[in-house]
Amino acid sequence: MEKLYSDLCTEIDILTLRIKDLEMEYKFWYRACFGNRSFPLDICLKRMEEICDQVEMYSTLLEEKEKTRKEIEKRMSEFEGLEYKVSYLRDVKGMTLAEIAAELGYSYIWIKQISARTRKKKHTKNILSG
């Protein structure tokens, strides 16, 4: 779960960067098209249209990935029990075990033991299901 969530967040970051990059490229072509006209108008307009199509596609994909991320976070936050809280804070929120211990009011040693237990359960579950 931890790896899947992390990969999803990385994909969201990459899509966000790609959209920003395309928007910057669009501005370049807009200036080239309507500013100093160093490029033929048909080439500028064609590239601007391609960029708009790509931004629309990536934006739709980003929206779906954001929904998935929010749904994962929502479902994990609904877990009860210390093991689930530790897993959620560690895997979703990216907190260190020391931060988790401080937030939940437990000793670092106890949270470390709980964390190891949850990782072992996940590992065992993955082996059995794989």
N, C-alpha and C positions, 0 to 999 in steps of 0.2 A: 504494500500500500504506500509506504513511504516513497519508494522510487517512482511509482506511478504518479503520485501527487506532485512530486518534484519535477518530473518530466512535463507534466501538464503546465505547471507554472513557468517552466522554461519555454515551452511552446508559446504561451501567452506573451511572454517578454519578447520573443523573436518576432511574433506577428505584429506587436505594437511597434517595434523598431522598424520593421519592413514598411508598415503603413506610413510612418513618419518620413522614412527615406523617400518613398514614392511621392508624398506630398511636397517634399523639397524639390524633387525632380520636376514635378508639375510646375512649380513656380519658375524653375529655370526655363522650361519650354514656353511658358506663358510670356516671360520677358523676351525670349528669343523670337517669339511669334509677333508680339505686339510692341516690343521695345525697339531694339536696334535692327531687327529683321536680318540677322546674320545667317538665318536658315530659311529655306523656302517655306512658305505658309502651309502648303499641303503636308509637308513632313512634320512640322510642329504640331499641327492639328491632329494628325494621325497618332503621333506619340502621346499627346495629351489624352486622346480618347482611350488608348491602350492603358494608360496609367489609371484613368477613372475606372475602367473595367477591373483592373487588378485591385485597386483600393476597395471597390465594392465586394469583390470576392474575399479578400483577406478580412475585411470588416465583418462580413457574415460569419466566417470561420472563427474569428476572434470572439464574436458575440456568443457563439455556441460553446466555445471552450470556457469562457467566463461563466456561463450558466452551469456547466459541468463542475467547475471549480467551486462555485458557490453551493451547489447541491452537495458535493462531497463534504465541504466544511460544515454545512448545516447538519447533515446526517451524523458526522463525527461529533459535533458539539452536543448532540442529543444523547450520546452514550452516558451511561451512569457507571459509577465505580471508579476507584482510583486508577486501575490499570488503563481504562479508556481515557481518562483525563490526561494521564501521563503520555499515552500514545498520541493523543490529539495535540497536546502542547508541543511535543517533540517533533512529530511528523508534519503537522499542518502549520503550526505557528513558528516552527524552527527554533524553539527555545532550547537552551542548554539545560542539562539536568540540574545544575545549580539554580538557574532561574526558575525552573519548575518547582523545585523544593521550596524556594522562597515564596513563590506565588501560592502554592497549596498549603504551606505551613508545616511541611514535613522535613526531616533531616535529609541531607544530600545522600547519605548512605542508603536510606530506605528507598528513596526515589530511584537510585541507581539499581537497586535490587528489583524494584517493580519494572523498571525499563528493561532490564536483562530478561526478566520473565516474559514480558510481552513480546520482545524480539524472538525469544525461543519459541513461543507459541506460534508466532507468524511463520517462523522458519519451518517448524514441524507441520503446520497446516499446508504450507507451500509444497513440501515434500510429499505429503499424503495426497494432495490434489493433483500433483504433476505426474 
